Amino acid sequence: MKQDIHKRLSFATLQSEFAKQMIHSGKFGFNKTPESVLFFDGERLFTKSEAVFEALKQSKGRKCWLIYLRMFPKFLRDFIYDIIARNRYKWFGKTDSCMVPPENWKERFLG
């Protein structure tokens, strides 16, 4: 959220009512809750590396050099995404509680 200076993005946890309705609507082909970050642009739902790139594009535009990694094949990007996802707590640490968003961020969380 700190990187989204234009406040274009809204957020929801996978456990939120908003996400549950999206995931289980049948519109996107999920039969269970995905274990991945999701990005919904109003029409399409993106998962894994595509979700990350879409979020970067929306929040930073072309200013983020990571967007250029999109030129690699999706299977390779998703493979790397899965490695990072599996090891994120080991590499970046884990907290005992969730972050409580500041008051000015609360309106950007859905359901």
LUMBA-456498 format. One line per 8 residues: number of its first residue (from 1); their letters; for each residue x, y, z of C-alpha. Coordinates in steps of 0.001 Angstrom, whole numbers, plus 500000, padded with zeros to 6 digits. Layout:
NUM	a	X,Y,Z ~ ...
***
This chain:
1	mkqdihkr	500000,500000,500000 ~ 502917,502338,500630 ~ 503965,501930,496994 ~ 500488,502747,495635 ~ 500886,506521,495798 ~ 497876,507152,493515 ~ 495631,504940,495690 ~ 494399,502915,492713
9	lsfatlqs	494342,499568,494502 ~ 491957,498093,497050 ~ 492769,495025,499102 ~ 490981,492000,500539 ~ 492211,488948,502383 ~ 491403,485558,500866 ~ 489268,484934,503961 ~ 487115,488060,503424
17	efakqmih	483512,487832,502222 ~ 484449,489786,499083 ~ 487157,487262,498136 ~ 485008,484249,499023 ~ 482238,485498,496732 ~ 484705,486131,493893 ~ 486500,482807,494243 ~ 483403,480648,494658
25	sgkfgfnk	481258,482437,492068 ~ 482230,479858,489452 ~ 483197,482647,487071 ~ 486943,482068,487427 ~ 487171,478271,487561 ~ 488293,477804,491171 ~ 487045,474740,493035 ~ 488905,475707,496218
33	tpesvlff	490539,478804,497677 ~ 493823,479395,495833 ~ 497088,479589,497747 ~ 498269,482568,495765 ~ 497962,486309,495585 ~ 495076,487340,493323 ~ 494554,490542,491359 ~ 491173,491509,489943
41	dgerlftk	491085,494380,487445 ~ 487307,494577,487280 ~ 487026,491999,484499 ~ 489905,489528,484705 ~ 491371,487695,487677 ~ 495138,487165,487717 ~ 497091,484721,489905 ~ 500696,484262,491010
49	seavfeal	503258,486188,488946 ~ 500624,487767,486689 ~ 498843,489152,489768 ~ 502096,490651,491028 ~ 502863,492275,487669 ~ 499353,493701,487323 ~ 499533,495174,490833 ~ 502952,496685,490092
57	kqskgrkc	501676,498142,486832 ~ 498685,499724,488545 ~ 500587,501072,491543 ~ 503815,502254,489927 ~ 503142,502279,486214 ~ 506201,501844,484027 ~ 508520,503181,486744 ~ 509124,499761,488286
65	wliylrmf	511941,497803,486643 ~ 510435,494503,487870 ~ 507707,494799,485225 ~ 510303,493948,482592 ~ 510643,490459,484111 ~ 507269,489786,482495 ~ 509112,488969,479270 ~ 510045,485578,480744
73	pkflrdfi	507591,482705,480138 ~ 504741,482432,482652 ~ 505674,478876,483689 ~ 509150,480102,484697 ~ 507817,483187,486516 ~ 505252,481078,488398 ~ 507929,478523,489314 ~ 510001,481324,490876
81	ydiiarnr	506864,482767,492500 ~ 506201,479368,494129 ~ 509768,479156,495470 ~ 509471,482626,497011 ~ 506007,481830,498435 ~ 507259,478607,500039 ~ 510274,480311,501614 ~ 508917,483775,502418
89	ykwfgktd	508800,483300,506188 ~ 512297,481839,506283 ~ 513723,484679,504179 ~ 511645,487651,505311 ~ 510451,486595,508783 ~ 507033,485999,510263 ~ 505088,488075,512747 ~ 502822,486786,515499
97	scmvppen	499967,489088,514515 ~ 498610,490786,511437 ~ 499353,494419,510732 ~ 496631,496784,511883 ~ 496251,499306,509067 ~ 496387,503016,509867 ~ 493020,504815,509799 ~ 493732,506369,506393
105	wkerflg	494205,502895,504835 ~ 491039,501250,506186 ~ 488817,502503,503360 ~ 490988,500590,500867 ~ 490147,497171,502368 ~ 487176,495281,500920 ~ 484786,493041,502885
***
